[in-house]
Amino acid sequence: MNIQLVDLEKEYKTIKKELNLMLDNLFKKCDFIFGEDLTLFEEEFAKYCKVKYALGVDSGTGALELALRAVGIKEGDKVIVPVFTFYATAASVCYLGAKPVFVDVEENTGNIDVNQIESVVKKNKNVKAIIPVHLFGQPVDMKSILNIAEKYNLIIIEDAAQAHGAKFKLSDGKWYRTGSVGICGCFSFYPAKNLGCYGDGGIITTNDKNIADKIKLMRDYGRTEKYEHQSIGYNKRLDTLQAVILRVKLKYLDERNKKRREIAKQYIKLLEGLPVKPLDIKNDVEPVYHMFVVKVGKRDKLREYLAKKGISTGIHYPIPLHLQKAFNFLGYKKGDFPVSEELSQEVLSLPMYPELKKYEIEYVCSAIKEFYR
Ligand SMILES: Cc1ncc(COP(=O)(O)O)c(C=O)c1O
């Protein structure tokens, strides 16, 4: 048997007809930049997240960078970032000449440890913002983030690159989608994401008109009219072609996220009693399992064994950000973030995509069982 970590071809087969009709339509209109489908997708995604504005951009990284610029982060500012996340969360802060200040994560979820944020904020001058990352599709404890942000006057920019459609409950008893509570929410449409396009793409969500207007300008050369440029902007647009694909896929996102939760349930049941510990899911959240991550001993040996059985796995992430060469200049050292360092040695992502069949999940779990026998 051959089981991929993520299988995009299987998803394509389910939407092929609908997608080809929509693409054909676009090719006839040749409406490739800022086309009608982009506007429609932005409206649909804003409605889905229950926010006023959604602005398509070139990637998740671009979304983070433009959001940080739009809220006014500048050289010398500091931004709180979890140390266990994808590189782009911290790199985007550096693009502005600002500094990421790392915080360790919870060992049972991999999300930022909200109990450590306050002491880090107190120790650092000029902390202006925080980027909670809804890692692997599980929302961060946003109640605590909102309280801390209010106390220290921090801007919240949610990194929802891995959490399209995930929900969390706040103190008012209401459920919110990721990306709808911070001043901005940043999403990636990298192909393997829960909502992915066929190339690079991203989107920024916000309820703030002023921020939305700034992003609109920045993503399109700072342009107000055809050859009139009000400010130094960028070329960070989302192509209409990608918007067409995303419009088709958005319709199925909730259904597909539900399937991911069902698959996770099956994994959790079948892995019970094995020396393999799935990351915990907290109360008051509805995760979307971008990845199904377990903590294991002898990780690399298990990974090799599974590969021999035709099962692809992933490691998210093998090096915490403070130990990445790119961030050497921040002055952190080994031992500074013990939980993330341990997780980087233990985490293993098992195959996860909505088309995964029960017999395939059983095959993965029995191969794991065999390994530990
Ligand atoms: C948590 C997180 N943030 C940001 C990004 C960057 O998104 P992109 O690859 O679309 O630039 C990713 C993508 O993998 C991500 O996982």
The ligand as an SDF file (V2000), in Angstrom:
LIG
                    3D

 16 16  0  0  0  0  0  0  0  0999 V2000
    2.0510   28.7530   10.3930 C   0  0  0  0  0  0  0  0  0  0  0  0
    2.3930   29.2710    9.0270 C   0  0  0  0  0  0  0  0  0  0  0  0
    2.5810   30.5850    8.8430 N   0  0  0  0  0  0  0  0  0  0  0  0
    2.8770   31.1000    7.6430 C   0  0  0  0  0  0  0  0  0  0  0  0
    3.0120   30.3030    6.5390 C   0  0  0  0  0  0  0  0  0  0  0  0
    3.4370   30.9050    5.2430 C   0  0  0  0  0  0  0  0  0  0  0  0
    2.5310   30.6930    4.2070 O   0  0  0  0  0  0  0  0  0  0  0  0
    3.0260   30.6350    2.6890 P   0  0  0  0  0  0  0  0  0  0  0  0
    3.7710   29.3790    2.4930 O   0  0  0  0  0  0  0  0  0  0  0  0
    1.7360   30.6630    1.9130 O   0  0  0  0  0  0  0  0  0  0  0  0
    3.8350   31.8330    2.4530 O   0  0  0  0  0  0  0  0  0  0  0  0
    2.8100   28.9270    6.6590 C   0  0  0  0  0  0  0  0  0  0  0  0
    2.9620   28.0480    5.4930 C   0  0  0  0  0  0  0  0  0  0  0  0
    3.3880   26.9480    5.5150 O   0  0  0  0  0  0  0  0  0  0  0  0
    2.5050   28.3890    7.9430 C   0  0  0  0  0  0  0  0  0  0  0  0
    2.3390   27.0790    8.1200 O   0  0  0  0  0  0  0  0  0  0  0  0
  1  2  1  0
  2  3  1  0
  2 15  2  0
  3  4  2  0
  4  5  1  0
  5  6  1  0
  5 12  2  0
  6  7  1  0
  7  8  1  0
  8  9  2  0
  8 10  1  0
  8 11  1  0
 12 13  1  0
 12 15  1  0
 13 14  2  0
 15 16  1  0
M  END
$$$$
